[in-house]
């Protein structure tokens, strides 16, 4: 009986030691890691910025096509167009509710990237957030368009010609970097980094419809 008690006590001590790191503090178990949670009304933010080679906040004619300022892009864009991993095109309407004019960015519902999926934990059926394999971050050829039959005069007097179409895009290389960074942070359980990337990783650059088509034809998007 004494030997049995001694064995149990020794096992308990060894188990406790295993949970203590080199710094003498208990290491968190997998169950203790806080799961990702999409905060109420959380968004993925798509920023709009001039490239380094463009003059800040100016509009200019580029070979007959208007290059809009980031502010006017956010104000007047109507749709985000992109293709999925199977090269199927999809549209995302830019409504007034999704325009963050003050910060010059467009909001996208976080459910375009993550979703609640059923899981079993300790035999109980629960829902937890999952990073979608086919979510928006896997899309490419992402561009903002204006669907205007008639010319539009902006608040600051700029006339946007009819049928302007593409006004900004996110380079595919930037989408690649953002997707990898988000998946890495997600797999590591780094929730704060996921939130940060949702706000900072995606940026539209102003472009004309003609220039976008030329890049597309060259395979340089």
Number of C-alpha atoms within 10 A of each C-alpha: 6 7 8 9 10 11 12 11 12 12 12 11 11 10 11 11 12 10 13 13 11 7 7 9 9 13 13 11 8 7 7 8 10 10 13 18 14 17 9 6 7 15 20 23 24 22 21 24 20 19 13 8 6 13 11 12 12 13 15 13 10 12 10 10 17 20 22 23 24 24 18 22 25 26 20 22 23 19 18 19 19 21 17 17 11 8 11 9 14 12 13 12 14 21 14 15 8 16 20 17 15 8 11 18 24 26 19 20 13 18 18 15 19 21 16 15 12 12 13 10 9 7 7 8 9 12 13 15 16 17 19 17 11 14 17 21 22 18 22 22 18 23 24 29 24 21 15 16 11 11 12 16 11 12 9 7 8 14 12 20 16 13 14 20 20 24 28 30 24 23 19 15 12 15 21 14 12 19 19 13 16 22 16 14 16 18 11 11 15 16 18 12 16 19 20 13 18 20 17 13 19 21 22 24 21 25 23 23 21 17 15 20 14 13 12 12 10 9 8 12 18
